[in-house]
Structures are given as C-alpha cells and as structure tokens.
Amino acid sequence: MRGPPNFRILRQILSITLGLLVPWAGFGNQAAKDDTPGSASTAAKRYQAVEQEYRTAMEEFSKRYSAAKTDEERQALAKSYPQPQKYSGRFLELAEKFPDDPAALDALVWVVQNARFGPEAEKALATLLAKHLNSEKLGPVCQALQYSPLPNAERTLRQIMEKNPHRDVQGLACFALAQVLRRNSSQESERFLDLTIEKYGEVRTYRDKKLAELAEANLFELRELGIGKVAPDIEGEDVDGQRFKLSDYRGKVVVIDFWGDW
C-alpha cells in the first residue's frame, strides 16, 4: 500500500543519502592514508569521528523508519531526520583550525555535498574556490551544485571548468553547469550538454554512469519533450488490460499519469 507522497520522497532521499556515504570516498579521502594505529593526523581523526557520527545517525534513523508500521509513526520520525547542517559547523571549524591538512579539504567537500544550502555551505564553497580550486577532489562538489540552490552555483561551476586541471572534474562541472543553466536557458544548457558528450563523454559519475549517456538523455528531453513538441508514441495497457498506443488518441485530450512506489 502506498503511503503519502512525502513519505515516498523521504525514503528516496534517505536511500540516496546512505548511498552517498560510501561511493564518494573513491574521490579521495586521503586524510589518513596510513592505517597504522596513531598514524593519522589529529584533523583526520576529528574528520572521521564527525563523519562516523553522522553515518551512525543516518543508519539508526533508517532502521527506525523502516520499522515504522503506520503513517503516524513515520510522520513523527520524520522530525528527527539527521540534518547535515547540524554537523556542518564542526567540519568548518576543523577546516579553519587545520587549513593545511588534507582533512580540511575533505571537510569542506562534505559540507557542500551534504548541506547544499545555507551559510555553512556558502562559506565552505568560498573556501574551496579560494584554496582548493585545482584539487582533483572537487568532483563531488560539482555534482552537488547541480541540485543546490546556492546563488553562486553557476559561477562556481564555470570557474572549476576553466581553471581546474583535472579532466574528470572539468567534465563533471560541465554536465552540472548544463543542469543549472537548464532552469533559465535551455539553449545554453544544450550547448554544454553537447560539449559534455564531445569532450567528456567517457567521464563517469559516482554511480559509474558515463556522462555521455546522461547528457544524451537530457538532450532528448530538451529537444523532444518540451511544451509544444509532439509526444513520442508509447504503448501500455488500460485498466481493462487492453493494449493501446498513445497515437490511438491523437486529436483528443489525454492525461497521462506516471507514478512509482519506492
């Protein structure tokens, strides 16, 4: 039985968030390369402690939410969802106290990737641009910015594209910039999607998707699924189990409802 939409959305967010806790480590949490006890820097240990605290909070919330039996229970639990902003200040403090330690960069990336908006995210992003613009670890930042409401997201992505020397980071910035531009200018968005395919098509996201595949899907939406375009023909079954095509209803007013339950 499907719950209210807000519960389904929360489950999606929770699933994505938990999935992000591990994959992005591949972009380089090098604050503690040596596993020998006591060898990690003080900054690295603090980073790992705060990150683990957040991870544990998310896992415990997920267990409680999955075990909830009623909408009322889920509604009550939703209020205790672990907010990344609660941890952002501690990561920023770490970055300020140990500016030259690799853990400082990891902390700033965490804030932008997880908090995504608010003064902490803006401060972390400004510090990243000022001190770490050439870092190979900015891939997660680029992908976070494509969903972020931060006012300087577009300018930041353009800077990363122009000045970061790493091709993978440039590619992720290019694709993310196309997503940001799509909100205001579909034509300019198309230009950067074409550039993504042409120059960075083989670059992969944290979910191991090639940017070319994602950019091609976005171009199809922009060019074929816009208002005023002829809808692509689709096939399906009606409520009586009869097969039909969308083109069977050409010339009539048709309402199509796509939904899913996660």
C-alpha positions in Angstrom: 0.0 0.0 0.0 1.4 3.4 -1.0 2.0 6.0 1.7 1.6 9.7 1.3 4.0 11.3 -1.3 6.1 12.9 1.4 7.0 9.5 2.9 7.9 8.1 -0.5 10.1 11.1 -1.2 11.8 10.8 2.2 12.5 7.1 1.5 14.2 8.2 -1.8 16.2 10.9 -0.1 17.3 8.5 2.7 18.3 5.8 0.2 20.4 8.3 -1.9 22.0 9.8 1.2 23.0 6.5 2.6 24.4 5.5 -0.8 26.5 8.6 -1.0 28.3 7.9 2.3 30.5 5.3 0.7 30.8 5.9 -3.1 32.3 9.4 -2.8 35.2 8.0 -0.7 36.6 6.9 -4.1 37.3 10.5 -5.0 40.0 10.6 -2.4 39.6 10.8 1.4 43.3 10.8 1.8 43.4 12.5 5.1 44.5 9.2 6.7 46.4 7.0 4.2 48.3 5.1 6.8 46.2 2.6 8.7 48.8 2.2 11.5 47.2 3.0 14.8 48.0 6.6 15.9 49.4 7.5 12.5 46.5 9.6 11.2 46.7 13.3 11.8 44.6 14.9 14.5 42.5 16.6 11.8 41.9 13.3 10.1 40.8 11.7 13.3 38.4 14.5 14.0 37.0 14.3 10.5 36.5 10.6 10.7 34.8 11.0 14.1 32.2 13.5 12.9 31.6 11.6 9.7 31.0 8.4 11.6 28.7 10.2 14.0 26.6 11.4 11.0 26.7 7.9 9.4 25.6 6.2 12.5 22.7 8.7 13.0 21.6 8.1 9.4 21.7 4.3 9.8 19.8 4.4 13.0 17.2 6.6 11.5 16.8 4.3 8.5 16.2 1.3 10.8 13.6 3.1 12.8 11.9 4.5 9.8 11.8 1.1 8.0 10.4 -0.5 11.1 7.6 2.1 11.5 4.1 0.5 10.9 1.9 3.5 10.5 1.9 6.8 8.7 1.6 8.5 12.1 4.8 6.8 13.3 6.7 7.8 10.1 5.4 11.3 10.4 6.8 11.5 14.0 10.1 10.0 13.0 10.5 12.4 10.0 11.0 15.2 12.5 14.2 13.5 13.8 15.8 13.1 10.4 19.5 13.8 10.9 20.1 17.2 9.3 23.6 17.6 7.7 23.6 21.3 8.8 23.9 20.1 12.4 27.4 18.7 11.6 28.5 21.4 9.1 29.8 23.8 11.8 32.1 21.2 13.2 33.5 20.4 9.8 34.1 24.1 9.1 35.8 24.5 12.5 38.1 21.7 11.6 38.9 23.2 8.2 39.7 26.5 9.9 41.9 25.1 12.6 43.9 22.8 10.3 43.8 24.6 6.9 46.9 22.8 5.5 45.8 19.3 6.5 44.2 17.1 3.7 41.3 16.6 6.1 40.4 20.2 5.8 39.6 19.7 2.1 37.6 16.6 2.9 35.6 18.6 5.5 34.8 21.4 3.1 33.7 19.0 0.4 31.5 17.2 2.9 29.7 20.4 3.8 29.0 21.4 0.2 28.0 17.9 -0.8 25.6 17.3 2.2 24.4 20.6 3.4 24.0 22.1 -0.1 22.5 25.4 1.1 22.7 27.9 3.9 25.6 30.0 5.3 27.7 26.9 6.1 27.6 25.6 2.5 28.3 29.1 1.1 31.3 29.5 3.4 32.7 26.1 2.6 32.3 26.7 -1.2 34.0 30.1 -1.0 36.9 28.5 0.9 37.2 25.7 -1.6 37.4 28.2 -4.5 40.0 30.3 -2.7 42.3 27.5 -1.5 41.5 24.3 -3.4 40.4 25.3 -6.9 43.0 22.9 -8.5 42.1 19.9 -6.4 41.1 16.6 -8.0 38.6 16.1 -5.2 36.1 18.7 -6.5 34.0 16.1 -8.4 31.5 15.6 -5.6 31.2 19.4 -5.3 30.3 19.7 -8.9 27.6 17.1 -8.7 26.2 18.6 -5.5 26.0 22.0 -7.1 23.7 20.8 -9.9 21.0 20.4 -7.3 22.0 23.2 -5.0 20.0 26.5 -4.6 23.2 28.4 -3.8 23.2 31.6 -5.7 26.8 31.3 -6.9 26.5 27.7 -8.2 26.7 28.7 -11.9 29.7 31.0 -11.4 31.5 28.4 -9.3 31.0 25.6 -11.9 32.3 27.9 -14.7 35.4 28.7 -12.6 36.0 25.0 -12.0 35.6 24.2 -15.7 38.1 26.9 -16.7 40.7 26.6 -14.0 40.7 23.1 -12.6 43.4 21.0 -14.4 41.7 17.6 -14.0 39.7 16.3 -16.9 37.2 14.3 -14.8 36.5 17.3 -12.6 36.1 19.5 -15.7 33.6 17.0 -17.2 31.5 16.8 -14.0 31.5 20.6 -13.8 30.4 20.9 -17.5 27.5 18.5 -17.0 26.5 20.1 -13.7 26.6 23.5 -15.3 24.2 22.3 -18.1 21.8 21.2 -15.4 21.9 24.6 -13.6 21.5 26.5 -16.9 18.5 24.4 -17.8 16.5 26.3 -15.2 16.8 29.5 -17.2 18.2 28.9 -20.6 17.5 25.6 -22.4 19.6 26.8 -25.4 22.8 27.4 -23.4 22.1 24.1 -21.5 22.1 22.2 -24.8 25.4 23.8 -25.7 27.1 22.5 -22.5 25.4 19.1 -22.9 26.8 18.8 -26.4 30.2 19.8 -25.0 29.9 17.1 -22.3 29.3 14.5 -25.0 32.1 15.7 -27.3 34.8 16.3 -24.7 34.0 14.4 -21.5 31.7 11.6 -22.6 33.8 8.8 -21.0 34.0 10.5 -17.6 32.0 8.6 -15.0 29.8 9.8 -12.1 30.0 8.4 -8.6 27.3 5.9 -9.7 29.5 4.7 -12.5 27.4 6.3 -15.2 29.1 7.8 -18.3 28.4 11.5 -18.7 27.7 10.9 -22.4 24.7 8.7 -21.5 23.3 11.2 -19.1 23.9 14.1 -21.4 22.2 12.4 -24.3 19.1 11.6 -22.1 19.0 15.3 -21.1 19.2 16.4 -24.7 16.4 14.2 -25.7 14.2 15.7 -23.0 15.1 19.2 -24.0 14.6 18.7 -27.8 11.8 16.2 -27.9 9.7 16.5 -24.7 9.3 20.2 -24.4 6.0 22.1 -24.4 4.6 22.2 -27.9 6.5 19.1 -29.1 4.8 16.0 -30.4 4.8 13.4 -27.7 6.8 10.2 -28.5 4.5 7.3 -29.1 4.2 4.9 -26.1 2.4 1.6 -25.6 0.7 0.2 -22.5 -2.4 -1.4 -21.0 -5.5 0.3 -19.9 -7.4 -0.5 -16.7 -9.1 -3.4 -18.5 -5.8 -4.9 -19.6 -6.3 -3.9 -23.2 -3.2 -2.9 -25.1 -3.1 0.6 -26.6 -0.8 3.2 -28.1 -0.8 6.9 -27.3 -1.2 7.6 -31.0 -4.6 5.9 -30.9 -5.8 9.0 -29.1 -4.3 11.6 -31.4 -6.6 14.6 -31.6 -8.1 14.0 -28.2 -7.3 15.5 -24.8 -5.2 12.9 -23.0 -4.0 13.0 -19.4 -1.1 10.6 -18.6 -0.2 9.8 -15.0 3.2 8.3 -14.4 3.9 7.1 -10.8 6.0 4.8 -8.9 6.5 3.5 -5.4 9.9 3.2 -3.9 
